[in-house]
């Protein structure tokens, strides 16, 4: 360890470095305590002598603090002996908690480093608490990614006695207030909730969201381990870069006019003398605009570790009709009677949804609907193909219903909790299977072979909120190394069914619809098409589109889900404008349901036909979504851009709008003709060189294309 005098000398020497500086240096005999800072062209991270840190942004030749000096990396210690177990099991742990948040800085070093993310500069700090803990923090700034900091933290028990800790916190900060009248803060959260809330929300008074990446309800969990909080002039993203899901939280909370965020892990463990606790590699990113750039950067950094979404088959961009309008009460006669209208309107997929199976888990045709079993299923697929559509089949793997043959014959596949009880899936009144168990994986591979290979389907719709995340599994039959194996190997289950489908039919489309959950990033390597997954509003269709185009790639096959779920049940504009594949679940020529009918009336048919024609004319789903051009929270009207064949297509949304809008992304020095591509390419104005604004007046949506006049 360095002496205090040597440490100050090191700091003074470091001050000449463009990336490591000492702030407010005084001699070692006293005076102002020394601070240490690591910086790049955008971000400054400062540490004080108690190893509290402060974030600041470099802009316009100056530096502005975004936080105070916060106890950013802390440990929570349980004080006293653990309670003795009772005859009924473990006793509640009511021990007091001591937060270890001050670590006297005793050592530091800086070095050039090479990481999987590229070359960088690293600051290593070591501190000790008065309670027998040592903390080592490594902060790395990357040459190729200004504004991004990697944070690796280790806690070590340097005492003489074993001790229990219940939680840790990393990169915990409280953002200073936004400027008065600037609109406050907004946030993106990658966590899943049973109420299927918006992923993008304003941070209002009382906002408090834990953002746990595990199970937030019996069958709602998992997600993308990133949160973003931004204001009009500055944003900050936080997450972890581990290659498997971790049971951590990313809490965001409004504290008066400030906002706190951080990365937190909660699990009681015993640290013997000399034992260490290592946290996942966290990242902090400063950015302009909304959360899109941060998620896109996260995708690229995970790509450096081998995470890449597949290139979708061409058919993944074709319009979709789904028989779910008939719900589980469908009949083969209803489906076959609808196919001529599906063909006439130009929909290229026909999806058979829930209700075809005998029981959840028993993936064989229900004899009440398919009297001849497999033969009837094959005949339906043949009829769909004869009508000009590709055929897709709904399934909900990982779920098994009480009373099913699957459960009776294969109870060993169940995911069990610590008490030996199965985990419930509420929607289908079913139980979870364990995705990490080889037998479960073998069963889904065999199912894909039957659906694609024997029955002749061209794709599958993998459905259910339960597929996004699972609980730890304690089933002894699975011989897990740790209960968290089920959580960390869920993506392996996806890999198996994706590979099995493509092994039979290379251009098969594997759609995954996790029903209102925030898609788990670690599963995205095995998804060909991602829908808006049961959106509650047109706003969800749009912001989910922006999110998934960031996480899966700007040209990924995002589908708007059934248009009947949008505002008014006919808002195709919200899907088309963000580059989504259009989808519907209309019924025709009759709808047997007395209410909640999705019957395609003559009036609806005109609307549906129009939007299929618009979609086919431009195919924006195949274009490049330009989410960096507009802030979805602060730019008014709400704006999205898709670039297709070098041409920018703008989509503006507001209840009513009358006034100028800026057309960002146009090439300087060029003139443009602006047309309404959703209404016969009607010209709405022209843009002269050096200008980018046009006057617009619309209700709900305006979809525009900027055509270069000097092309």
N, C-alpha and C positions, 0 to 999 in steps of 0.2 A: 504494500500500500504506500502511496505517496504521503509525505509529510504535508502539513498545511502550507509551509513555505514553498515546497516544491510544486504543490498543486497550483498556487497562485502564479508561480513562474511559468508553469505550463499554460495557464490561462492567458497570460500576457503574450506568450509566444503565439498562441492560437489566434490572437486578435488580428494578426495579419492575414489570416486565411479568408478567402471570400465566402467560406461556408461555415466556419466556426469562429465565434467571436466571444470575448469576455466583455461584459457590460458593467460600467461603474467600478473599475478595478481600484482598490486601495491596498496599501501594504498589509502584510500578514499580521501586523501588531494590533490591528483593530480597524474601526471605521465601518463603512458601508459593506454589508455582506456581498460576496461575489455572485454574479449570475453567469450562466453559461447559455449560449444560444447557437442553434443550428439553423441555417437559412439557405434558401435558393432564390431564384428570381421572383418568386411569388409568396412563399411561406416562410415565416420565422417562428421557431419554437424555442422559447426561453425556459430555463430551469433556475429556480432559486436555491439557496443552500439547504432547504428542507425538501428538495426534489419535487416541489410543486411546479407546475408548468403553465405557460401562457402562450396562446396562439395569436399571431398577428399576420396581417396581410401587407405585402409590399405593392404599392400602386402609385403611379404618377410621381416617382421620385421620393415618396415618403413611406412611412410605416405606420399602420394603424392597428391598435390592439382590438382583437375580437372577443377576448375573454380576459378575466383577471387571472392572477396566479391561483390555479385550482389544484387541490389534492387529486391529481389525475389518475394515479396508479396506487390503489390502496388494497388492504387486506382486512377481512373481518374475522376476528378471533373469538372463539367461544371460551369463556372464562370458567374454570373449575372442572371437576370431573364429570364425565358423562353419566346421565341417570342410569340406574340399573334397570334391566328389562323386567317387565311384569309377566305373570303367567300367560297373559293374552298377547304378548309380543313386546316390541320396543316401546318404551315410555316416551311421552312427549319431551322434547328437548327444550327446556325453559331456561337454560343458562343465559346469563347476560352476555351481551356482545360488545367487544371492544374493537373500535375501528382504528387500525394502524395507518395513519395518514401522514406522519412526519418521519422522514428518513434523512438523517444528517449525511450530506454528501461527503464521501471519504475518498473517492477515486474517480478518475475519468480518463478516457483515451479517445482519440479519433483516428480514423483510418479510411483509406480508399478500399472499397469492397466490390465484389462481383456477386450479383444475385441472379436468381432465375428471371428476374424482371429487368436485368441490365445492370450496368455499372452505377455506382453511387458513392456517397460519402456517409460514414457512420460515426455517430457519437455514442460512446458507451459510458454510462454513469452507474456508480455503485453507491448505495447509501445504507445506513444502519439505523434501526429504530431503537428506542429505549426498552423495547419489549422482547428483544431477542430475535429479531428478523433482519435479514439482509435483502435488499432489493437491487436487482440489476435491470437497467432499462437500456435497450439498444434502439436508437432512432436512426433510420436510414432515409436519406433523401436521394432520389434517383435522377441521374443526369437527363434522361429522356422524358421525365414526367415532372416538370416543375409544379409545385403545389401539392405533391403527394408525399406523405411521410409514412414509412413502415415503422411499427412499434412492437418490439418483442420484449416481454417482461417476464422476469423470473423472481420468485420469492423463495428464500431459503431460511430454514430454522437454524440459527446459529446459537441457540440456547442449549442447555444441558438436559432438558426434559421434553418429552413428546407433547405436542399441543394440537388441539383441534381447530380448524378454520372452517368457516361455513360459506364464504364468498370472497370474490375478488372483483376489482373494478379496474378498467384500463381506459385511457383516453377520455376520462370523465371531465366534462367542461360545462360551464354555464356561459352561454352567449350573451353579450351585452345587448341592451335594447336597440331595436331598429330606430331610425330617425323618426321623429314625430311626424305623423301624417303620411308616412311612407308605406303603410299597409301591413306592418307587422311581419310575422313569419309564416311560412308554409312548410309542410313536411311531407316527405314520402316515407312510407314504411313497408318493409318486405315481409311483415308478419301476417299470419292468418288468424281470422276471428270468426266465430260462429254467426255473428250478425252480418257477415259479408260486407263490412264497411268499405268505404273508399280507401284506395291505397294512397291517394293524394288529398290532403286536407289542410285547411288553415289551422294554425296553432292559436286557438282562442283561450280566453281566461278559463282556467280549470282543466285545460287539456292535460291528460296524463295517460300515456300509453306505454305499457311495459315492453311490448314487442318481443315476446318470448319466442324463440325459434323451435321450441318443442311443441307439445300438445297444449293448446289453449282451451280445448273442449275434448270430449271423448274421441271425436273423429275430425277435428279441425286442428291442424298444426303444420309445421314446416314452413318454409319460405325462403326468401333471398336475404342473406345476412348483411343487409345494408340499410341504414337510415340516412336521410338527407334532410337538413333544415336550411332553408334559404330565405333571404329577404330580397328586396328589390335590387340591392347593390352587391350582394355577396351571399355565397352559399358554402356550406360545409357538409361533407359526407363522411360517414364513419361505418366501418364494418370489419369483417375478418376475411382472410384470404386462405383459410384452410381448405384442403381438397375434399373434405367430407363434412357433412352437417355437424354442428356442435350445439349442445343444449345450453345456449347462452341467450341473454336478453340484450336489447339495444334500446333502453328506455328513453323516451322523449317526454319532457314535462315542462309546462308553462309555470314559471316562478315569477309572479307579478308580470313585469314587462320583459323579462328575460326568459331564455329557453335553455334547459339543461339536456344533455345527451351523453351517452357513454356506452361502453361494452362491459357486460357484467356476467359472471358465472356464479352459479349457486349450487354447491354440493359440499356436504360436510365430509371432510377427510382429515386423517390424522397425519401430521408431519412429525416424523421422528427427528431427533437431532441430526443435522446434516442433510435432511431430505429437502427436496425442492418441489415447487409448484410452478409449472410453465404454462403461460396463457397462449392462446392462438395468436398468430401474427395478425395484428390489427393494422388498419390503415386509416389515415385522416387525409382528406382531400379538400382543398379550397377550389372554388370554381365560380365563374360568372353564370348568370342565367339560372334556369331551374335544374332539376335533378337529372335530366337526360344525359348530359355529358359525364356526370359522375358514374351513372350506371353503365354507360358505354365504356368508360375507362375500366371499371370493375370487370366487365366482360373481357376486355383485352388482356388485363392482367391475369385473369383466370385462364385465358387462352394460352398464355405463356407457360401454364402448368398442364396443358393438354386438354382443356375444356373448350370444345367447339360444337356448336349446334350443327346438325347435319344439313347438307344442301337438300332442300325439299324437292320431291318429285314434281314435275311440271303440273301434274293433275291436282296438286295441293292448292293451286291458285284458281281452281274452277269453282263456280257458284254451287251452293249446296242446298238441296231440299232434304228435310228430315221428317220422318213419319211421327215424330213426337207430338205433333198436333193432335193426333188421335190418342195419345198417352198409352197407358198399358192396356186399354180396352180395344186396341186396333184389331182389325181382322185382315186376312190376306186379300179379301175382296175389296176392302177400303183402300189398301195400299195399291193394288193393281188398278183400281178405278182412277186413282190420282195420277198415275204415271203419264198418261197422255198430256195432261196439263203441265206437268213438270217438264216434259219434253218441249211442249209448245212455247213455254216461257224462257227456255234456254238454260235451265239448271242442269248441271252435268254430273252431279252426285245425288244418289238416293240412299239415305241412311235409315236402316231399320233400328229403332231405339228399344228402350227397356220394355219388357213384356213378352219377348219371344221365347225366353228360357223357362224351363220347368220350375226352377227355383233359383234364387241367388246362390251361386256356388255350383249348382247343377247346370252346366252350360250345354244342355241338350234341348232341342226344340220341344216346346209345350205341345203335347198331343191334342189339346183342345183347339189349338190354332193350326197346328201342323200334323194332321192325322197320320200322314205317311212318314213323319219324322224327318230324317236327313233328306229323303227324296223330295219332300215338299220345300225344304230350305233351298236345295239346289235348283228346283224349278223356279222359285221366286228370283233367285240371282239371275237365272237365264232370262226371265221376263224383264228384269231391270236392264240387263245388257241389250236386249232386243229393243228397248225403248230409247236407247242412246245414252244411258247413264252408267257410270261406274257404281258399284255397290259397296256400301260400308256397313259394318255391323257393330252395334253397341255391346260392350261388355264391362263388367265392374270387377276385375280381378282383385285379389286380396280380401274379398268379402265372402262370407259363407253363412247361410241362414240356418237357424235351428230347424230340424226336421229334414234337412237336405241329405242326400246320399253322401255328398262330399264330406260333410261334417261327421256323419256316422262312420264312414270308412277311413277317414284321415284326420282324426282328432289331434294327431301329433303335429299337424301343421299350424295349430292355433298359436297366436301370440298371447302369452300369459303375463299378468302383472306379478308383482312380488308376492302376492297372496295366492297365486295360482289361479286367478280368475281371468276369463277372457276379456278382451277389450271390445266394447260395444261400438257398432256403427249404427247411428240412430236412424238415418233415412230409410235404410232397407231392413231395419230390425235384424241386423246381422252381427257377426263377429269378425275381427281382424284375423288374417293369416300372417305369419311372419315372413317378410320379404327376404330375409337373410338365410332362411332355411333352404338347403339345396332342393329338397323335395318340392317345396312351393314353387321354386323357379322352374323345375322340370315340368310341373303341371301346367304352368302358363305357356311354356314353350310348346307343349303338346297341343294346347288349345289354339295357339296361333297356327300351327300346322293344319289343324282341322278346318278352322274358319277360312284361312286363305287358300290352303292347298286342296282340301276335299270339297268344301262348299262353294269355293270359287269367288269369295269376296275379294275386292280390290283394296280394302283398307279396313281399319278398325277405329272405333271411337272408344277409347279407354276413359271411363267416366267415374267420378265420385270424389268428394272432398277428402275421403279417407286415404286417397292415393298420394296426397301431397306430403304427408308426414306420418310417422308411426311412433308409438311409445317404446321405451326399452322393453326387451323381451326376456323373461325369466324362465321360459320353458326348458326344463333340463334335457329334454329329448334333442334339443338343437345344439347342445354343447357349445354355446357361445363363450368366447373368451371373456366378454364383458356384456352386461345387459344392453349396453348402447350399440352393440353390433347391429341390431335391427335398424336403428336410426341411421347409422353410418353406412349401411349397405343397401338402403332402399334403392339407390341408383343402380345397383347390380340387378335388381329385379326388372327395372326399366330396360337395362341393357339386354337382358335375356329376351323379353318379349319383342323388343325392337329388332334385334338380330334374327329372331325366329321368323318374324313376319317377312323380313327382307330376304331371308334365305330361300323362302318359297317363291316370293314374287318381288324382285328387286325394286320395282317402282310402286310397291304398296305404300299407302299413306297411313302413318300411325299418328292419329290425333289423340291428344290427351287433354281432357276437360276436368280439372280438379274443382269444379263446382264452387265458385265463389272464393276460393282460397287464393292467397298470393303465391304464385308459382314458385316452387323450390328450384333454385338455380342449379343445384347439383344434379337434378334429373333432366335438365334441358338438352343434354347431349343425345338424348334418345327420344326426342319429340320432333316429328315432321311438321305438325300443324298445331298451333295453340289458339284456341278460341277465347273470346271474352269471358268465358266460363260463367254463364248464368248472370249477366249484368243486371243490376237493379235500376239502371238509368242509362241514358245516352252519354252522360258525363263519364260513366264507368267504361262504356265502349271506347270512348276517345282516350281517356288517360291510361287505360289498360293497354291500348294500342301503342301509345308513346312508350310505356314502360317495357313492353315485350319487344318492341323494335330496338330498344337499347340493349336488352339482355340477351336476345337471340340473334341480333343482327338486323341491319337497316332494311334488308330485303327478305326477312323471314316471313313464313306463311302464317300471318296472323288472321284469324277469322272473327268477324263481328258478332258471331253467335246469332241465334234466331232474331230476326228483325222485330218480331212480335214482342220481344223483351225490352225494346227501346221505348223512348218517350212517344206516346201515341200509338205504339205498335207498328209504325211504318217509317221510322227515321233511318232510311238507307243512307242519307247524306252523312251521318256521323260515322258510318263504316267506310264508305267510299272515300271520304275526304282524308282519312288518316291512313289510307292504304291497306284496308282490310278486305278480305274475301267476304262476299255477301252470302247470307244464309237465311233460310226461312223454314217454317214448319206449318205452312197453310194446309188446310183440308179442302177437298173438292171431290165430287160435286155436292156431297152432303157432309155434315158433321153430326155424329150421333149424340154429342154432348148437349144437354139442355141449356147449359150456361158455359161461360169461358170458351166460346166457340172461336176457332181460327179459320172459319170458312172464308174462302177466297171469293168475295163478291165481285160483280162486274166492275164496280168502282175500284176495288182493291187491285183487280187484275190489271187495269191500266197503269196503276202506280208501280206494281211489281214489274211489269213488262218494260216500263220506261227505265227503271233503275238497272235491270239486267243489261239493257242496251247500253246505258252509260258505263256500267262496269266493264263490259266486253270491249267497248270502244277504246278504253284507256288503260285497263289492266294495271291500275296503280299499285295493287298488292305486290306486283313484281318489281316495282320501282324502289328507289332508295329514299327511305324516310329521313328527313332533315330536321331532326328534333332539336338541334342546337340553335336554330334560327329564332325561335320565339319562346318566351317564358309562359308556360301554361297558366301560371297564377297571376302574374302582374301585367302581361300584355293584354290590352283590350282592343278589339274583340279577341276572344280565344282564337289562336291561329295554329295551323299545322301545314307542313310543306312536304310534298313528295316529288322527288326528281325522277323523271322517266325519260329515257332517250335524250338526255341533256336539256329537257324542258321542265320548268318548275310549275307545279300544280299547287295552288293555295286553297286552303279551306278555312273559312272564318265562321265562328259560331257566336251567336248572342240572341237573346229573346227578340230584341229589336236593335238595329244599329243604323245610324245616319251620321256620316262624317268621314274624315279621311282615314285610310289605313296605309301602313308602310308595307311595301312588298320587298322583303329582305332577301338577299342572296342573288339579286340580279347582277349581271356583269356590268361594270362601269363603262360608260361610253357607248352603250347600245340602246337602241329604241325597241319598244315592245308594244304589241297589240294585246290587250287584256280581254279575254273572252270568258263567258260563263259556259263552261263545258258541260254542265248539267242541264242546260236549257238551250240546246241547238247551237252552241258556240256563238251566242249573241255577244257582240262587242259591247263592252261596258266602259272602255276608255283606252287611252294610250299613254305610254310612259316615254318621255324624252330623255336623251342622255343627261346624266347628272341628277336625275330625279328618281324617286322610288315610291311616291305616294299617289294614291288614287282615291277619289271620293266614292263611297259606297253607301247604298241604302238597301237593307234587307231585313227579313224576319227569319230567325232561326239559323239559316246557313247560306253562305255564298261560296260556290266552288268555282275557282278561276284558274285559267291557264295563261301563262305569260309567253306569247309567241314572238320570237325575235323578228323584227321587220327587216333586218339587214343580213339574214341568214343566207 
